[in-house]
Amino acid sequence: MKKINCERCGALVNKDTIALNKKLISKHTKEFFCLECLAKYLDTSVEALMEKIEQFKEEGCTLFI
Ligand SMILES: [Zn+2]
């Protein structure tokens, strides 16, 4: 699988975070943010985003496999 780096800081973006980008920004987004930059972008906290990832997994969201 192709490695994806954060658009802002260049950090490696993991699978769950990519799924979260798709879920919170757009399914068709080509630009991805790491958790920290995504938190800043959405004006929230990294902790809140991690909770969201867990929540989406529990809901069985197909992006998070
Ligand atoms: Zn970043």
N, CA, C, O and the ligand as a Tripos MOL2 file, in Angstrom:
@<TRIPOS>MOLECULE
protein
  261   259    66     0     0
PROTEIN
NO_CHARGES

@<TRIPOS>ATOM
      1 N           0.8340   -1.2040    0.0000 N.3       1 MET1
      2 CA          0.0000    0.0000    0.0000 C.3       1 MET1
      3 C           0.8670    1.2520    0.0000 C.2       1 MET1
      4 O           1.8890    1.3210    0.6840 O.2       1 MET1
      5 N           0.4430    2.2290   -0.7740 N.am      2 LYS2
      6 CA          1.1650    3.4900   -0.8990 C.3       2 LYS2
      7 C           1.1610    4.2480    0.4290 C.2       2 LYS2
      8 O           0.1380    4.3470    1.1070 O.2       2 LYS2
      9 N           2.3450    4.7830    0.7820 N.am      3 LYS3
     10 CA          2.4110    5.5660    2.0090 C.3       3 LYS3
     11 C           1.8690    6.9650    1.7550 C.2       3 LYS3
     12 O           2.1280    7.5720    0.7150 O.2       3 LYS3
     13 N           1.1220    7.4560    2.7110 N.am      4 ILE4
     14 CA          0.5390    8.7880    2.5700 C.3       4 ILE4
     15 C           1.0720    9.6910    3.6670 C.2       4 ILE4
     16 O           1.0880    9.3330    4.8450 O.2       4 ILE4
     17 N           1.5070   10.8710    3.2500 N.am      5 ASN5
     18 CA          2.0250   11.8300    4.2230 C.3       5 ASN5
     19 C           1.0650   13.0000    4.3940 C.2       5 ASN5
     20 O           0.3270   13.3700    3.4810 O.2       5 ASN5
     21 N           1.1000   13.5600    5.5780 N.am      6 CYS6
     22 CA          0.2570   14.7010    5.9140 C.3       6 CYS6
     23 C           0.5590   15.8940    4.9870 C.2       6 CYS6
     24 O           1.7160   16.2270    4.7330 O.2       6 CYS6
     25 N          -0.5060   16.5180    4.4960 N.am      7 GLU7
     26 CA         -0.3600   17.6660    3.5920 C.3       7 GLU7
     27 C           0.3410   18.8390    4.2710 C.2       7 GLU7
     28 O           1.0220   19.6320    3.6220 O.2       7 GLU7
     29 N           0.1670   18.9330    5.5590 N.am      8 ARG8
     30 CA          0.7060   20.0970    6.2610 C.3       8 ARG8
     31 C           2.0890   19.8830    6.8210 C.2       8 ARG8
     32 O           2.9790   20.7050    6.6040 O.2       8 ARG8
     33 N           2.2910   18.7730    7.5510 N.am      9 CYS9
     34 CA          3.5730   18.6090    8.2550 C.3       9 CYS9
     35 C           4.4220   17.4710    7.7110 C.2       9 CYS9
     36 O           5.5800   17.3200    8.1010 O.2       9 CYS9
     37 N           3.8560   16.6660    6.8110 N.am     10 GLY10
     38 CA          4.6420   15.5970    6.2000 C.3      10 GLY10
     39 C           4.7210   14.3140    7.0100 C.2      10 GLY10
     40 O           5.3590   13.3510    6.5850 O.2      10 GLY10
     41 N           4.0810   14.2910    8.1690 N.am     11 ALA11
     42 CA          4.0960   13.0790    8.9940 C.3      11 ALA11
     43 C           3.3410   11.9640    8.2720 C.2      11 ALA11
     44 O           2.4200   12.2190    7.4970 O.2      11 ALA11
     45 N           3.7450   10.7420    8.5370 N.am     12 LEU12
     46 CA          3.0650    9.6020    7.9400 C.3      12 LEU12
     47 C           1.6340    9.5090    8.4940 C.2      12 LEU12
     48 O           1.4100    9.6300    9.6980 O.2      12 LEU12
     49 N           0.6850    9.2940    7.5940 N.am     13 VAL13
     50 CA         -0.7200    9.2090    8.0110 C.3      13 VAL13
     51 C          -1.1410    7.7460    7.9810 C.2      13 VAL13
     52 O          -1.0800    7.0980    6.9360 O.2      13 VAL13
     53 N          -1.5640    7.2300    9.1210 N.am     14 ASN14
     54 CA         -1.9260    5.8000    9.1550 C.3      14 ASN14
     55 C          -3.3250    5.5450    8.5950 C.2      14 ASN14
     56 O          -4.0860    6.4670    8.3010 O.2      14 ASN14
     57 N          -3.6270    4.2600    8.4620 N.am     15 LYS15
     58 CA         -4.8620    3.8070    7.8150 C.3      15 LYS15
     59 C          -6.1250    4.3850    8.4750 C.2      15 LYS15
     60 O          -7.0300    4.8680    7.7930 O.2      15 LYS15
     61 N          -6.1660    4.3270    9.7940 N.am     16 ASP16
     62 CA         -7.3440    4.8320   10.5030 C.3      16 ASP16
     63 C          -7.5140    6.3290   10.2820 C.2      16 ASP16
     64 O          -8.6290    6.8260   10.1290 O.2      16 ASP16
     65 N          -6.3960    7.0340   10.2690 N.am     17 THR17
     66 CA         -6.4590    8.4830   10.1040 C.3      17 THR17
     67 C          -6.8910    8.8420    8.6800 C.2      17 THR17
     68 O          -7.6040    9.8250    8.4750 O.2      17 THR17
     69 N          -6.4630    8.0520    7.7100 N.am     18 ILE18
     70 CA         -6.9130    8.2610    6.3310 C.3      18 ILE18
     71 C          -8.4280    8.0880    6.2630 C.2      18 ILE18
     72 O          -9.1330    8.8870    5.6470 O.2      18 ILE18
     73 N          -8.9100    7.0320    6.9060 N.am     19 ALA19
     74 CA        -10.3540    6.7860    6.9220 C.3      19 ALA19
     75 C         -11.0860    7.9440    7.5980 C.2      19 ALA19
     76 O         -12.1640    8.3480    7.1610 O.2      19 ALA19
     77 N         -10.4960    8.4660    8.6550 N.am     20 LEU20
     78 CA        -11.1160    9.5720    9.3790 C.3      20 LEU20
     79 C         -11.1640   10.8370    8.5080 C.2      20 LEU20
     80 O         -12.1560   11.5650    8.5150 O.2      20 LEU20
     81 N         -10.0920   11.0860    7.7650 N.am     21 ASN21
     82 CA        -10.0810   12.2120    6.8180 C.3      21 ASN21
     83 C         -11.2420   12.0850    5.8420 C.2      21 ASN21
     84 O         -11.9620   13.0460    5.5750 O.2      21 ASN21
     85 N         -11.4050   10.8720    5.3170 N.am     22 LYS22
     86 CA        -12.4740   10.6350    4.3340 C.3      22 LYS22
     87 C         -13.8350   10.8640    4.9620 C.2      22 LYS22
     88 O         -14.7350   11.4410    4.3530 O.2      22 LYS22
     89 N         -13.9620   10.4040    6.1780 N.am     23 LYS23
     90 CA        -15.2340   10.5020    6.8790 C.3      23 LYS23
     91 C         -15.5630   11.9580    7.2270 C.2      23 LYS23
     92 O         -16.7090   12.3860    7.0890 O.2      23 LYS23
     93 N         -14.5700   12.7090    7.6740 N.am     24 LEU24
     94 CA        -14.8380   14.0550    8.1990 C.3      24 LEU24
     95 C         -14.6770   15.1520    7.1480 C.2      24 LEU24
     96 O         -15.2910   16.2120    7.2730 O.2      24 LEU24
     97 N         -13.8770   14.9250    6.1330 N.am     25 ILE25
     98 CA        -13.6850   15.9650    5.1040 C.3      25 ILE25
     99 C         -14.4640   15.5910    3.8540 C.2      25 ILE25
    100 O         -15.4890   16.2000    3.5480 O.2      25 ILE25
    101 N         -13.9810   14.6000    3.1400 N.am     26 SER26
    102 CA        -14.6950   14.1380    1.9600 C.3      26 SER26
    103 C         -14.2040   12.7550    1.5860 C.2      26 SER26
    104 O         -13.0190   12.4420    1.7020 O.2      26 SER26
    105 N         -15.1320   11.9400    1.1380 N.am     27 LYS27
    106 CA        -14.8190   10.5920    0.7110 C.3      27 LYS27
    107 C         -13.8100   10.6170   -0.4370 C.2      27 LYS27
    108 O         -13.0300    9.6840   -0.6250 O.2      27 LYS27
    109 N         -13.8500   11.7060   -1.1940 N.am     28 HIS28
    110 CA        -13.0120   11.7740   -2.3940 C.3      28 HIS28
    111 C         -11.7870   12.6570   -2.2110 C.2      28 HIS28
    112 O         -11.1050   12.9910   -3.1790 O.2      28 HIS28
    113 N         -11.5100   13.0320   -0.9690 N.am     29 THR29
    114 CA        -10.3520   13.8940   -0.7480 C.3      29 THR29
    115 C          -9.0610   13.2090   -1.1930 C.2      29 THR29
    116 O          -8.8840   12.0020   -1.0300 O.2      29 THR29
    117 N          -8.1750   14.0120   -1.7550 N.am     30 LYS30
    118 CA         -6.8790   13.4740   -2.1960 C.3      30 LYS30
    119 C          -5.7750   13.9750   -1.2520 C.2      30 LYS30
    120 O          -4.6210   13.5560   -1.3420 O.2      30 LYS30
    121 N          -6.1550   14.8660   -0.3620 N.am     31 GLU31
    122 CA         -5.1920   15.4060    0.5840 C.3      31 GLU31
    123 C          -5.5580   14.9200    1.9750 C.2      31 GLU31
    124 O          -6.7190   14.9660    2.3820 O.2      31 GLU31
    125 N          -4.5510   14.4580    2.6940 N.am     32 PHE32
    126 CA         -4.8100   13.9070    4.0110 C.3      32 PHE32
    127 C          -3.9810   14.6260    5.0690 C.2      32 PHE32
    128 O          -2.8520   15.0520    4.8250 O.2      32 PHE32
    129 N          -4.5680   14.7440    6.2310 N.am     33 PHE33
    130 CA         -3.8720   15.3470    7.3600 C.3      33 PHE33
    131 C          -3.5990   14.2850    8.4150 C.2      33 PHE33
    132 O          -4.3720   13.3390    8.5600 O.2      33 PHE33
    133 N          -2.5030   14.4370    9.1500 N.am     34 CYS34
    134 CA         -2.2630   13.5690   10.2990 C.3      34 CYS34
    135 C          -3.2410   13.9870   11.4010 C.2      34 CYS34
    136 O          -3.9240   15.0030   11.2760 O.2      34 CYS34
    137 N          -3.3040   13.2120   12.4630 N.am     35 LEU35
    138 CA         -4.2880   13.4930   13.5150 C.3      35 LEU35
    139 C          -4.1320   14.8990   14.0840 C.2      35 LEU35
    140 O          -5.1180   15.5990   14.3170 O.2      35 LEU35
    141 N          -2.8800   15.3040   14.3050 N.am     36 GLU36
    142 CA         -2.6580   16.6260   14.9000 C.3      36 GLU36
    143 C          -3.1200   17.7550   13.9890 C.2      36 GLU36
    144 O          -3.7870   18.6890   14.4330 O.2      36 GLU36
    145 N          -2.7660   17.6620   12.7250 N.am     37 CYS37
    146 CA         -3.1580   18.7110   11.7790 C.3      37 CYS37
    147 C          -4.6570   18.6640   11.5210 C.2      37 CYS37
    148 O          -5.2940   19.7030   11.3410 O.2      37 CYS37
    149 N          -5.2150   17.4710   11.5030 N.am     38 LEU38
    150 CA         -6.6590   17.3300   11.3170 C.3      38 LEU38
    151 C          -7.3960   17.9710   12.5000 C.2      38 LEU38
    152 O          -8.4160   18.6370   12.3230 O.2      38 LEU38
    153 N          -6.8690   17.7620   13.6950 N.am     39 ALA39
    154 CA         -7.4680   18.3580   14.8880 C.3      39 ALA39
    155 C          -7.4510   19.8840   14.7780 C.2      39 ALA39
    156 O          -8.4410   20.5450   15.0930 O.2      39 ALA39
    157 N          -6.3260   20.4380   14.3320 N.am     40 LYS40
    158 CA         -6.2420   21.8920   14.1730 C.3      40 LYS40
    159 C          -7.1930   22.3730   13.0850 C.2      40 LYS40
    160 O          -7.8950   23.3700   13.2500 O.2      40 LYS40
    161 N          -7.2020   21.6530   11.9830 N.am     41 TYR41
    162 CA         -8.0540   22.0020   10.8470 C.3      41 TYR41
    163 C          -9.5260   22.0250   11.2510 C.2      41 TYR41
    164 O         -10.2810   22.9030   10.8340 O.2      41 TYR41
    165 N          -9.9210   21.0580   12.0610 N.am     42 LEU42
    166 CA        -11.3240   20.9540   12.4490 C.3      42 LEU42
    167 C         -11.6010   21.6480   13.7810 C.2      42 LEU42
    168 O         -12.7160   21.6010   14.3010 O.2      42 LEU42
    169 N         -10.5690   22.2910   14.3220 N.am     43 ASP43
    170 CA        -10.6920   23.0000   15.5860 C.3      43 ASP43
    171 C         -11.1970   22.0880   16.7010 C.2      43 ASP43
    172 O         -12.1400   22.4150   17.4210 O.2      43 ASP43
    173 N         -10.5410   20.9330   16.8190 N.am     44 THR44
    174 CA        -10.8890   19.9840   17.8670 C.3      44 THR44
    175 C          -9.5960   19.4250   18.4530 C.2      44 THR44
    176 O          -8.5210   19.9570   18.1760 O.2      44 THR44
    177 N          -9.6770   18.3640   19.2560 N.am     45 SER45
    178 CA         -8.4640   17.8100   19.8600 C.3      45 SER45
    179 C          -8.1550   16.4270   19.2870 C.2      45 SER45
    180 O          -9.0320   15.7470   18.7560 O.2      45 SER45
    181 N          -6.8930   16.0310   19.4060 N.am     46 VAL46
    182 CA         -6.4720   14.7090   18.9410 C.3      46 VAL46
    183 C          -7.2610   13.6180   19.6850 C.2      46 VAL46
    184 O          -7.6630   12.6120   19.1000 O.2      46 VAL46
    185 N          -7.4680   13.8470   20.9860 N.am     47 GLU47
    186 CA         -8.2170   12.8750   21.7920 C.3      47 GLU47
    187 C          -9.6250   12.6800   21.2370 C.2      47 GLU47
    188 O         -10.1120   11.5550   21.1230 O.2      47 GLU47
    189 N         -10.2700   13.7940   20.8940 N.am     48 ALA48
    190 CA        -11.6360   13.7180   20.3610 C.3      48 ALA48
    191 C         -11.6540   12.9480   19.0450 C.2      48 ALA48
    192 O         -12.5850   12.1890   18.7750 O.2      48 ALA48
    193 N         -10.6170   13.1480   18.2240 N.am     49 LEU49
    194 CA        -10.5520   12.4370   16.9400 C.3      49 LEU49
    195 C         -10.3430   10.9460   17.1640 C.2      49 LEU49
    196 O         -10.9260   10.1200   16.4610 O.2      49 LEU49
    197 N          -9.5010   10.5990   18.1520 N.am     50 MET50
    198 CA         -9.2680    9.1910   18.4330 C.3      50 MET50
    199 C         -10.5410    8.5150   18.9270 C.2      50 MET50
    200 O         -10.8100    7.3550   18.6150 O.2      50 MET50
    201 N         -11.3180    9.2650   19.7030 N.am     51 GLU51
    202 CA        -12.6150    8.7290   20.1400 C.3      51 GLU51
    203 C         -13.5310    8.5080   18.9420 C.2      51 GLU51
    204 O         -14.2630    7.5200   18.8830 O.2      51 GLU51
    205 N         -13.4850    9.4280   17.9980 N.am     52 LYS52
    206 CA        -14.3090    9.2990   16.7880 C.3      52 LYS52
    207 C         -13.9330    8.0530   16.0000 C.2      52 LYS52
    208 O         -14.8020    7.3380   15.5020 O.2      52 LYS52
    209 N         -12.6340    7.7980   15.8910 N.am     53 ILE53
    210 CA        -12.1750    6.6030   15.1750 C.3      53 ILE53
    211 C         -12.7820    5.3630   15.8250 C.2      53 ILE53
    212 O         -13.3170    4.4880   15.1430 O.2      53 ILE53
    213 N         -12.6910    5.3020   17.1620 N.am     54 GLU54
    214 CA        -13.2500    4.1550   17.8880 C.3      54 GLU54
    215 C         -14.7510    4.0350   17.6540 C.2      54 GLU54
    216 O         -15.2930    2.9470   17.4580 O.2      54 GLU54
    217 N         -15.3990    5.1980   17.6820 N.am     55 GLN55
    218 CA        -16.8500    5.2410   17.4910 C.3      55 GLN55
    219 C         -17.2320    4.7240   16.1040 C.2      55 GLN55
    220 O         -18.1600    3.9260   15.9690 O.2      55 GLN55
    221 N         -16.5200    5.1780   15.0800 N.am     56 PHE56
    222 CA        -16.8280    4.7310   13.7170 C.3      56 PHE56
    223 C         -16.5640    3.2410   13.5620 C.2      56 PHE56
    224 O         -17.2940    2.5470   12.8550 O.2      56 PHE56
    225 N         -15.5200    2.7510   14.2230 N.am     57 LYS57
    226 CA        -15.2200    1.3150   14.1580 C.3      57 LYS57
    227 C         -16.3570    0.5040   14.7860 C.2      57 LYS57
    228 O         -16.7890   -0.5220   14.2590 O.2      57 LYS57
    229 N         -16.8200    1.0040   15.9260 N.am     58 GLU58
    230 CA        -17.9150    0.3050   16.6180 C.3      58 GLU58
    231 C         -19.1860    0.3020   15.7860 C.2      58 GLU58
    232 O         -19.9600   -0.6540   15.8050 O.2      58 GLU58
    233 N         -19.3830    1.3910   15.0570 N.am     59 GLU59
    234 CA        -20.5680    1.4670   14.1900 C.3      59 GLU59
    235 C         -20.4280    0.5770   12.9720 C.2      59 GLU59
    236 O         -21.3830    0.3610   12.2260 O.2      59 GLU59
    237 N         -19.2140    0.0600   12.7800 N.am     60 GLY60
    238 CA        -18.9730   -0.8320   11.6460 C.3      60 GLY60
    239 C         -18.7960   -0.1080   10.3340 C.2      60 GLY60
    240 O         -19.0500   -0.6700    9.2690 O.2      60 GLY60
    241 N         -18.3600    1.1460   10.4040 N.am     61 CYS61
    242 CA        -18.1110    1.9320    9.1950 C.3      61 CYS61
    243 C         -17.1220    1.1870    8.2900 C.2      61 CYS61
    244 O         -16.0490    0.7730    8.7290 O.2      61 CYS61
    245 N         -17.5030    1.0290    7.0330 N.am     62 THR62
    246 CA        -16.6850    0.2310    6.1220 C.3      62 THR62
    247 C         -15.3510    0.8750    5.7590 C.2      62 THR62
    248 O         -14.4630    0.2010    5.2370 O.2      62 THR62
    249 N         -15.2010    2.1630    6.0260 N.am     63 LEU63
    250 CA        -13.9120    2.8040    5.7590 C.3      63 LEU63
    251 C         -12.8450    2.3430    6.7370 C.2      63 LEU63
    252 O         -11.6500    2.4060    6.4490 O.2      63 LEU63
    253 N         -13.2920    1.8780    7.9000 N.am     64 PHE64
    254 CA        -12.3500    1.4920    8.9610 C.3      64 PHE64
    255 C         -12.1780   -0.0070    9.0630 C.2      64 PHE64
    256 O         -12.5970   -0.6170   10.0460 O.2      64 PHE64
    257 N         -11.5700   -0.6020    8.0650 N.am     65 ILE65
    258 CA        -11.3630   -2.0580    8.1460 C.3      65 ILE65
    259 C          -9.8660   -2.3590    8.1910 C.2      65 ILE65
    260 O          -9.4730   -3.5230    8.2610 O.2      65 ILE65
    261 ZN          0.3590   16.8610   10.0150 Zn       66 ZN66
@<TRIPOS>BOND
     1     1     2 1
     2     2     3 1
     3     3     4 2
     4     3     5 am
     5     5     6 1
     6     6     7 1
     7     7     8 2
     8     7     9 am
     9     9    10 1
    10    10    11 1
    11    11    12 2
    12    11    13 am
    13    13    14 1
    14    14    15 1
    15    15    16 2
    16    15    17 am
    17    17    18 1
    18    18    19 1
    19    19    20 2
    20    19    21 am
    21    21    22 1
    22    22    23 1
    23    23    24 2
    24    23    25 am
    25    25    26 1
    26    26    27 1
    27    27    28 2
    28    27    29 am
    29    29    30 1
    30    30    31 1
    31    31    32 2
    32    31    33 am
    33    33    34 1
    34    34    35 1
    35    35    36 2
    36    35    37 am
    37    37    38 1
    38    38    39 1
    39    39    40 2
    40    39    41 am
    41    41    42 1
    42    42    43 1
    43    43    44 2
    44    43    45 am
    45    45    46 1
    46    46    47 1
    47    47    48 2
    48    47    49 am
    49    49    50 1
    50    50    51 1
    51    51    52 2
    52    51    53 am
    53    53    54 1
    54    54    55 1
    55    55    56 2
    56    55    57 am
    57    57    58 1
    58    58    59 1
    59    59    60 2
    60    59    61 am
    61    61    62 1
    62    62    63 1
    63    63    64 2
    64    63    65 am
    65    65    66 1
    66    66    67 1
    67    67    68 2
    68    67    69 am
    69    69    70 1
    70    70    71 1
    71    71    72 2
    72    71    73 am
    73    73    74 1
    74    74    75 1
    75    75    76 2
    76    75    77 am
    77    77    78 1
    78    78    79 1
    79    79    80 2
    80    79    81 am
    81    81    82 1
    82    82    83 1
    83    83    84 2
    84    83    85 am
    85    85    86 1
    86    86    87 1
    87    87    88 2
    88    87    89 am
    89    89    90 1
    90    90    91 1
    91    91    92 2
    92    91    93 am
    93    93    94 1
    94    94    95 1
    95    95    96 2
    96    95    97 am
    97    97    98 1
    98    98    99 1
    99    99   100 2
   100    99   101 am
   101   101   102 1
   102   102   103 1
   103   103   104 2
   104   103   105 am
   105   105   106 1
   106   106   107 1
   107   107   108 2
   108   107   109 am
   109   109   110 1
   110   110   111 1
   111   111   112 2
   112   111   113 am
   113   113   114 1
   114   114   115 1
   115   115   116 2
   116   115   117 am
   117   117   118 1
   118   118   119 1
   119   119   120 2
   120   119   121 am
   121   121   122 1
   122   122   123 1
   123   123   124 2
   124   123   125 am
   125   125   126 1
   126   126   127 1
   127   127   128 2
   128   127   129 am
   129   129   130 1
   130   130   131 1
   131   131   132 2
   132   131   133 am
   133   133   134 1
   134   134   135 1
   135   135   136 2
   136   135   137 am
   137   137   138 1
   138   138   139 1
   139   139   140 2
   140   139   141 am
   141   141   142 1
   142   142   143 1
   143   143   144 2
   144   143   145 am
   145   145   146 1
   146   146   147 1
   147   147   148 2
   148   147   149 am
   149   149   150 1
   150   150   151 1
   151   151   152 2
   152   151   153 am
   153   153   154 1
   154   154   155 1
   155   155   156 2
   156   155   157 am
   157   157   158 1
   158   158   159 1
   159   159   160 2
   160   159   161 am
   161   161   162 1
   162   162   163 1
   163   163   164 2
   164   163   165 am
   165   165   166 1
   166   166   167 1
   167   167   168 2
   168   167   169 am
   169   169   170 1
   170   170   171 1
   171   171   172 2
   172   171   173 am
   173   173   174 1
   174   174   175 1
   175   175   176 2
   176   175   177 am
   177   177   178 1
   178   178   179 1
   179   179   180 2
   180   179   181 am
   181   181   182 1
   182   182   183 1
   183   183   184 2
   184   183   185 am
   185   185   186 1
   186   186   187 1
   187   187   188 2
   188   187   189 am
   189   189   190 1
   190   190   191 1
   191   191   192 2
   192   191   193 am
   193   193   194 1
   194   194   195 1
   195   195   196 2
   196   195   197 am
   197   197   198 1
   198   198   199 1
   199   199   200 2
   200   199   201 am
   201   201   202 1
   202   202   203 1
   203   203   204 2
   204   203   205 am
   205   205   206 1
   206   206   207 1
   207   207   208 2
   208   207   209 am
   209   209   210 1
   210   210   211 1
   211   211   212 2
   212   211   213 am
   213   213   214 1
   214   214   215 1
   215   215   216 2
   216   215   217 am
   217   217   218 1
   218   218   219 1
   219   219   220 2
   220   219   221 am
   221   221   222 1
   222   222   223 1
   223   223   224 2
   224   223   225 am
   225   225   226 1
   226   226   227 1
   227   227   228 2
   228   227   229 am
   229   229   230 1
   230   230   231 1
   231   231   232 2
   232   231   233 am
   233   233   234 1
   234   234   235 1
   235   235   236 2
   236   235   237 am
   237   237   238 1
   238   238   239 1
   239   239   240 2
   240   239   241 am
   241   241   242 1
   242   242   243 1
   243   243   244 2
   244   243   245 am
   245   245   246 1
   246   246   247 1
   247   247   248 2
   248   247   249 am
   249   249   250 1
   250   250   251 1
   251   251   252 2
   252   251   253 am
   253   253   254 1
   254   254   255 1
   255   255   256 2
   256   255   257 am
   257   257   258 1
   258   258   259 1
   259   259   260 2
@<TRIPOS>SUBSTRUCTURE
     1 MET1         2 RESIDUE 1 A MET
     2 LYS2         6 RESIDUE 1 A LYS
     3 LYS3        10 RESIDUE 1 A LYS
     4 ILE4        14 RESIDUE 1 A ILE
     5 ASN5        18 RESIDUE 1 A ASN
     6 CYS6        22 RESIDUE 1 A CYS
     7 GLU7        26 RESIDUE 1 A GLU
     8 ARG8        30 RESIDUE 1 A ARG
     9 CYS9        34 RESIDUE 1 A CYS
    10 GLY10       38 RESIDUE 1 A GLY
    11 ALA11       42 RESIDUE 1 A ALA
    12 LEU12       46 RESIDUE 1 A LEU
    13 VAL13       50 RESIDUE 1 A VAL
    14 ASN14       54 RESIDUE 1 A ASN
    15 LYS15       58 RESIDUE 1 A LYS
    16 ASP16       62 RESIDUE 1 A ASP
    17 THR17       66 RESIDUE 1 A THR
    18 ILE18       70 RESIDUE 1 A ILE
    19 ALA19       74 RESIDUE 1 A ALA
    20 LEU20       78 RESIDUE 1 A LEU
    21 ASN21       82 RESIDUE 1 A ASN
    22 LYS22       86 RESIDUE 1 A LYS
    23 LYS23       90 RESIDUE 1 A LYS
    24 LEU24       94 RESIDUE 1 A LEU
    25 ILE25       98 RESIDUE 1 A ILE
    26 SER26      102 RESIDUE 1 A SER
    27 LYS27      106 RESIDUE 1 A LYS
    28 HIS28      110 RESIDUE 1 A HIS
    29 THR29      114 RESIDUE 1 A THR
    30 LYS30      118 RESIDUE 1 A LYS
    31 GLU31      122 RESIDUE 1 A GLU
    32 PHE32      126 RESIDUE 1 A PHE
    33 PHE33      130 RESIDUE 1 A PHE
    34 CYS34      134 RESIDUE 1 A CYS
    35 LEU35      138 RESIDUE 1 A LEU
    36 GLU36      142 RESIDUE 1 A GLU
    37 CYS37      146 RESIDUE 1 A CYS
    38 LEU38      150 RESIDUE 1 A LEU
    39 ALA39      154 RESIDUE 1 A ALA
    40 LYS40      158 RESIDUE 1 A LYS
    41 TYR41      162 RESIDUE 1 A TYR
    42 LEU42      166 RESIDUE 1 A LEU
    43 ASP43      170 RESIDUE 1 A ASP
    44 THR44      174 RESIDUE 1 A THR
    45 SER45      178 RESIDUE 1 A SER
    46 VAL46      182 RESIDUE 1 A VAL
    47 GLU47      186 RESIDUE 1 A GLU
    48 ALA48      190 RESIDUE 1 A ALA
    49 LEU49      194 RESIDUE 1 A LEU
    50 MET50      198 RESIDUE 1 A MET
    51 GLU51      202 RESIDUE 1 A GLU
    52 LYS52      206 RESIDUE 1 A LYS
    53 ILE53      210 RESIDUE 1 A ILE
    54 GLU54      214 RESIDUE 1 A GLU
    55 GLN55      218 RESIDUE 1 A GLN
    56 PHE56      222 RESIDUE 1 A PHE
    57 LYS57      226 RESIDUE 1 A LYS
    58 GLU58      230 RESIDUE 1 A GLU
    59 GLU59      234 RESIDUE 1 A GLU
    60 GLY60      238 RESIDUE 1 A GLY
    61 CYS61      242 RESIDUE 1 A CYS
    62 THR62      246 RESIDUE 1 A THR
    63 LEU63      250 RESIDUE 1 A LEU
    64 PHE64      254 RESIDUE 1 A PHE
    65 ILE65      258 RESIDUE 1 A ILE
    66 ZN66       261 GROUP 0 **** ****
